[in-house]
């Protein structure tokens, strides 16, 4: 039986990464285009008109955003799992060959 301690740092990191990755998706899905107003009566904040979706809606932009997030995470995980150990192995072999004494 193995117990995993959840530290405050772990919780903070999870919350930070969650909002960092998925905050834009929530914005596109639930906020963007919903509060923009109507033509000739747009909602403005500090004189800037709120962002709106295209004529086809926000679904395409949301799908694009999710694809970028998921593919980017997959590529970074592959990099961490494959290339970093290969680089460490290469570096250790390079260092060991550098200090070999030949007679």
Secondary structure, DSSP 8 states (H G I E B T S, - for coil): -------HHHHHHHHHHHHHHHHHHHIIIIITTTSSEETTEE-EETTEE----BTTBSHHHHHHHHHHHHHHHHHHHHIIIIIHHHHHHHHHHHHHHHT----
